[in-house]
Amino acid sequence: MSTSASNVDTQVQVKKIRFEGNSLYILLSDGREISLPIDQMNWLKWLANATQEQRSKWTIEPGGFAVYWEELDDGFEIEHLLSLQPLA
């Protein structure tokens, strides 16, 4: 995924996120929804261990290319999610 200024408008962006149990759902600007089992992904243990209140305090970074939890001082970029390999 390119991040050059000429491609910014055509890149996928985060529109909304929600949690159901220990699954995180991310709605993208192209209509896809990605679900992540946060308790099964080592790089998201910080989010799996967060309280429901902490999980609810997220923001979409300007441009829609990342989600960030200020209280947890962590987040992720959509480009990273889209490059993930399926769980084996």
Backbone torsions as a table, in degrees:
resi	resn	phi	psi	omega
1	MET	NA	125.0	-178.8
2	SER	-84.8	147.6	177.0
3	THR	-115.9	18.2	179.1
4	SER	-66.7	152.6	-176.0
5	ALA	-58.5	-32.3	-178.4
6	SER	-69.9	-21.6	-178.3
7	ASN	-102.8	-1.9	-174.9
8	VAL	-56.9	-43.0	-177.2
9	ASP	-68.3	-23.5	-177.2
10	THR	-96.3	-3.2	-179.0
11	GLN	-81.0	154.9	178.1
12	VAL	-72.6	140.0	-179.8
13	GLN	-127.7	157.3	174.2
14	VAL	-76.0	133.2	175.0
15	LYS	-106.9	-36.2	-176.0
16	LYS	-165.4	151.6	171.0
17	ILE	-130.4	158.3	176.5
18	ARG	-154.1	158.5	177.6
19	PHE	-116.6	142.6	168.7
20	GLU	-134.7	107.1	-174.6
21	GLY	61.6	-126.3	178.5
22	ASN	-101.9	25.8	174.7
23	SER	-111.6	136.1	176.7
24	LEU	-106.3	129.9	178.5
25	TYR	-113.9	129.5	-178.4
26	ILE	-120.4	116.7	176.7
27	LEU	-88.6	126.6	-178.6
28	LEU	-101.9	160.5	-176.4
29	SER	-65.3	-19.5	178.5
30	ASP	-91.6	6.8	176.2
31	GLY	97.1	-12.9	177.9
32	ARG	-73.1	152.4	172.9
33	GLU	-127.7	125.0	179.7
34	ILE	-101.0	135.2	174.3
35	SER	-116.0	138.9	-178.7
36	LEU	-128.1	125.5	174.8
37	PRO	-80.4	90.5	-169.2
38	ILE	-61.6	-25.6	179.1
39	ASP	-80.5	-5.2	179.1
40	GLN	-110.1	2.0	-176.8
41	MET	-117.5	112.4	-175.5
42	ASN	-54.1	-38.5	-176.9
43	TRP	-74.0	-5.9	176.4
44	LEU	-115.3	15.3	178.8
45	LYS	-57.4	-35.6	178.7
46	TRP	-59.0	-34.4	-179.8
47	LEU	-82.1	-36.8	177.1
48	ALA	-63.1	-33.7	-179.0
49	ASN	-84.6	-7.3	-179.7
50	ALA	-74.8	154.1	175.4
51	THR	-73.6	164.7	177.1
52	GLN	-59.7	-39.0	178.6
53	GLU	-64.3	-43.8	178.4
54	GLN	-63.7	-41.0	178.9
55	ARG	-61.7	-32.1	-176.4
56	SER	-75.6	-10.0	-175.9
57	LYS	-99.9	60.7	-179.9
58	TRP	-105.2	160.0	173.7
59	THR	-136.0	149.9	172.7
60	ILE	-92.5	126.1	-178.5
61	GLU	-67.2	153.3	179.4
62	PRO	-51.1	134.5	-177.1
63	GLY	91.0	-13.0	176.6
64	GLY	75.8	17.5	-174.4
65	PHE	-95.8	0.5	-179.7
66	ALA	-157.1	158.1	174.3
67	VAL	-119.7	138.1	-175.1
68	TYR	-137.2	140.3	175.0
69	TRP	-113.1	100.4	-176.1
70	GLU	-59.9	-44.7	-178.1
71	GLU	-61.1	-31.6	179.9
72	LEU	-93.8	-7.7	-179.0
73	ASP	52.0	46.9	179.0
74	ASP	-157.8	166.9	179.5
75	GLY	-179.5	-166.0	178.8
76	PHE	-154.3	157.6	177.2
77	GLU	-97.0	144.8	-179.8
78	ILE	-63.3	-36.1	178.3
79	GLU	-55.7	-38.9	178.3
80	HIS	-64.8	-45.2	180.0
81	LEU	-60.2	-43.2	-177.0
82	LEU	-70.2	-17.6	179.6
83	SER	-94.6	-1.8	-178.1
84	LEU	-68.0	147.0	173.8
85	GLN	-89.8	149.6	177.8
86	PRO	-58.5	150.7	175.4
87	LEU	-67.0	138.6	-179.5
88	ALA	-88.5	NA	NA
